Amino acid sequence: MEYTVDADHQIETWQEVTLVYNAALKQINTKLEILNDEFQHVHQYNPIEHIKSRIKTSESIVKKLKRHGYESTIENMVKYINDIAGIRIICSFTSDIYRIAEMIRLQNDIHVIAVKDYIRVPKASGYKSYHMLVTVPVFLSDRTVDVKVEIQIRTVAMDFWASLEHKINYKFEGNAPEHVKGELIECSQMVSELDNRMQELNEEIKALSGER
């Protein structure tokens, strides 16, 4: 399904794209840091291990537009490309993923457009992650722009697997040998088992230490 956001004020140049999407990343990064600090203060625990953010290159955006049959215009970039700005949140346990997603959802100025839960329903390749497409208002001197940001939330183990899959797909240009794809699926299952066992161990440790 395709999700678009109508903007009253069109972004007209690549420099403006870079400006507003970088501003959106800064805002969400700051929100996540504050939420993580608050969680540490209240629960003596940080659900977020680290955060990565990036702006998609113009070359990559153009390739994606062409792949979907759109002309390479700034208007089409903003309208049809949902992951120009991306944030990846890495956490320790699967339960943290849903906790972080809920904290993001409860932010008054963040609007959740779509959610794709590839943890409960993994991709055929074995890929697992929790994706949120959101908009955040960026307040400029003369206007406010609602900017789309793709948020990916995953465990350290999921991120390790996804990094390897990305390198393999890049090396083979998306056409990896079947036995390699099979190995990746097996590794994905091992990652799930590891995440589950680590979650159970963490819950046992919390119970033994009297934590809630």
C-alpha positions as CSV (number, residue, x, y, z in Angstrom):
1,M,0.0,0.0,0.0
2,E,1.3,3.5,-0.8
3,Y,1.1,6.2,1.7
4,T,1.4,9.9,0.8
5,V,1.3,13.1,2.7
6,D,-0.3,16.2,1.2
7,A,1.7,19.4,2.0
8,D,0.3,22.9,1.7
9,H,3.8,24.3,1.1
10,Q,5.7,22.5,-1.6
11,I,9.4,21.7,-1.0
12,E,11.0,23.0,-4.2
13,T,14.7,22.2,-4.1
14,W,17.0,19.4,-3.0
15,Q,18.6,21.8,-0.5
16,E,15.2,22.3,1.1
17,V,14.7,18.5,1.1
18,T,17.9,18.1,3.0
19,L,17.1,20.9,5.4
20,V,13.6,19.8,6.4
21,Y,14.4,16.0,6.6
22,N,17.5,16.7,8.6
23,A,15.5,18.8,10.9
24,A,12.9,16.0,11.3
25,L,15.7,13.6,12.2
26,K,17.0,16.0,14.8
27,Q,13.6,16.4,16.4
28,I,12.9,12.6,16.7
29,N,16.5,11.9,17.9
30,T,16.0,14.4,20.7
31,K,12.6,13.0,21.6
32,L,14.1,9.5,21.8
33,E,17.1,10.6,23.9
34,I,14.7,12.3,26.4
35,L,12.4,9.2,26.5
36,N,15.5,7.0,27.1
37,D,16.8,9.3,29.9
38,E,13.3,9.4,31.5
39,F,13.1,5.6,31.4
40,Q,16.5,5.4,33.0
41,H,15.4,7.8,35.8
42,V,12.1,5.9,36.5
43,H,13.1,2.3,35.9
44,Q,17.0,2.4,36.1
45,Y,17.1,0.8,32.7
46,N,17.7,2.1,29.1
47,P,15.6,0.3,26.5
48,I,17.6,2.0,23.7
49,E,21.1,0.7,23.0
50,H,21.9,3.2,20.2
51,I,20.3,5.2,17.4
52,K,21.4,5.5,13.8
53,S,19.9,8.1,11.4
54,R,20.5,8.9,7.7
55,I,19.2,10.9,4.8
56,K,18.8,8.8,1.6
57,T,21.1,10.0,-1.2
58,S,19.6,11.8,-4.2
59,E,21.0,9.0,-6.4
60,S,19.2,6.4,-4.4
61,I,16.0,8.3,-4.4
62,V,16.1,8.8,-8.2
63,K,16.7,5.0,-8.6
64,K,13.7,4.2,-6.4
65,L,11.4,6.7,-8.3
66,K,12.4,5.2,-11.6
67,R,11.8,1.6,-10.3
68,H,8.3,2.6,-9.4
69,G,7.7,4.5,-12.7
70,Y,7.8,8.1,-11.4
71,E,9.6,11.1,-12.9
72,S,12.6,12.3,-11.0
73,T,11.1,15.5,-9.5
74,I,11.3,17.0,-6.0
75,E,7.5,16.8,-5.8
76,N,7.6,13.1,-6.5
77,M,10.5,12.6,-4.0
78,V,8.5,14.1,-1.2
79,K,5.2,12.6,-2.2
80,Y,6.2,9.0,-3.0
81,I,9.4,8.2,-1.2
82,N,8.7,7.4,2.4
83,D,12.2,6.7,3.6
84,I,14.1,9.8,2.6
85,A,14.7,10.2,6.3
86,G,15.3,7.1,8.3
87,I,16.0,6.3,11.9
88,R,17.1,2.9,13.2
89,I,16.6,2.2,16.9
90,I,18.6,-0.7,18.3
91,C,17.5,-2.3,21.6
92,S,18.4,-5.3,23.7
93,F,15.2,-7.2,23.9
94,T,12.1,-7.8,21.7
95,S,9.9,-6.5,24.5
96,D,11.8,-3.2,24.2
97,I,10.8,-2.8,20.6
98,Y,7.1,-2.7,21.4
99,R,7.7,-0.5,24.5
100,I,9.6,2.1,22.3
101,A,7.0,2.0,19.6
102,E,4.3,2.8,22.1
103,M,6.3,5.7,23.6
104,I,6.7,7.1,20.0
105,R,3.0,6.6,19.3
106,L,2.1,8.6,22.5
107,Q,4.0,11.7,21.4
108,N,1.4,14.4,20.6
109,D,3.2,15.9,17.6
110,I,4.1,12.6,16.0
111,H,1.5,11.2,13.7
112,V,1.8,7.5,12.9
113,I,0.8,6.8,9.2
114,A,1.6,3.1,9.0
115,V,3.1,0.2,10.9
116,K,4.7,-2.9,9.5
117,D,5.5,-5.6,12.0
118,Y,8.1,-7.9,10.4
119,I,8.8,-9.5,13.8
120,R,5.4,-11.2,14.1
121,V,5.2,-11.7,10.3
122,P,8.8,-11.8,9.0
123,K,9.6,-11.3,5.3
124,A,10.2,-14.5,3.2
125,S,14.0,-13.8,3.4
126,G,13.9,-14.0,7.2
127,Y,14.1,-10.3,7.7
128,K,12.7,-9.1,11.1
129,S,12.2,-5.5,12.2
130,Y,9.4,-3.2,13.4
131,H,8.7,-0.3,11.0
132,M,6.8,2.8,11.6
133,L,6.1,5.5,9.1
134,V,5.4,8.8,10.9
135,T,5.2,12.5,10.2
136,V,6.7,15.2,12.5
137,P,6.1,18.9,12.1
138,V,9.2,21.0,11.2
139,F,8.7,24.6,12.2
140,L,10.5,27.0,9.7
141,S,10.6,30.7,9.9
142,D,7.7,31.2,7.4
143,R,5.9,27.9,7.5
144,T,5.4,24.5,9.1
145,V,6.2,21.3,7.0
146,D,5.0,17.9,8.0
147,V,7.9,15.6,7.2
148,K,7.8,11.8,6.8
149,V,10.3,9.7,8.7
150,E,10.7,5.9,8.6
151,I,11.5,4.4,12.0
152,Q,13.0,0.9,12.2
153,I,13.2,-0.7,15.6
154,R,15.0,-4.0,16.1
155,T,17.2,-5.9,18.5
156,V,21.0,-6.1,18.3
157,A,20.7,-9.6,16.9
158,M,18.2,-8.6,14.3
159,D,20.3,-5.7,13.3
160,F,23.4,-7.9,12.9
161,W,21.4,-10.3,10.7
162,A,19.9,-7.4,8.6
163,S,23.4,-5.9,8.1
164,L,24.7,-9.2,6.7
165,E,21.7,-9.6,4.4
166,H,22.2,-6.1,3.1
167,K,25.9,-6.8,2.3
168,I,25.0,-10.1,0.5
169,N,22.2,-8.4,-1.5
170,Y,24.6,-5.6,-2.5
171,K,27.3,-8.1,-3.5
172,F,25.0,-10.2,-5.6
173,E,22.7,-7.3,-6.7
174,G,19.7,-8.9,-5.1
175,N,20.3,-12.3,-6.8
176,A,22.2,-14.3,-4.1
177,P,22.6,-18.1,-4.7
178,E,19.8,-20.2,-3.3
179,H,22.0,-21.9,-0.7
180,V,23.0,-18.5,0.6
181,K,19.4,-17.5,0.9
182,G,18.7,-20.7,2.7
183,E,21.5,-20.1,5.2
184,L,20.2,-16.6,5.8
185,I,16.7,-18.0,6.7
186,E,18.3,-20.6,9.1
187,C,20.4,-17.8,10.7
188,S,17.2,-15.7,11.1
189,Q,15.6,-18.6,13.0
190,M,18.6,-18.8,15.2
191,V,18.4,-15.1,15.8
192,S,14.8,-15.5,16.9
193,E,15.7,-18.3,19.3
194,L,18.5,-16.3,20.7
195,D,16.3,-13.2,21.2
196,N,13.7,-15.4,23.0
197,R,16.2,-17.0,25.2
198,M,17.8,-13.7,26.2
199,Q,14.4,-12.3,26.9
200,E,13.5,-15.2,29.2
201,L,16.9,-14.9,30.9
202,N,16.4,-11.2,31.5
203,E,12.9,-11.8,32.9
204,E,14.3,-14.5,35.3
205,I,17.0,-12.1,36.5
206,K,14.5,-9.4,37.1
207,A,12.3,-11.8,39.1
208,L,15.2,-13.0,41.2
209,S,16.3,-9.4,41.9
210,G,12.8,-8.3,42.8
211,E,12.5,-5.9,39.8
212,R,9.2,-5.2,38.1
